[in-house]
Amino acid sequence: MQSIFQASDSGQAVIRNATATGTEQLVVTLHPGSDSSVDIEIREDVPGSGLVSSSISINQSNLQRLVQWLRDQDAVD
């Protein structure tokens, strides 16, 4: 599997994995400002099956709860 990481000044980061069966992408987009939200999208392109995509948007309050939960689980410091 080959992985590529790309980041932009606009607040978007992409991790792309090329596998034997297709391409997977994790796209994270930060929206600074009054709501300070983050969009997370998972894309999978499988030949013959097409593009499958799923996304979620998290606002600042929920992002803070997520980080606290990850700390409680000892997943992050």
PyMOL commands that set and color helices and strands:
alter all, ss='L'
color gray80, all
select helices_A, chain A and resi 60-72
alter helices_A, ss='H'
color red, helices_A
select strands_A, chain A and resi 2-7+12-19+22-31+37-46+50-58
alter strands_A, ss='S'
color yellow, strands_A
deselect
rebuild
show_as cartoon
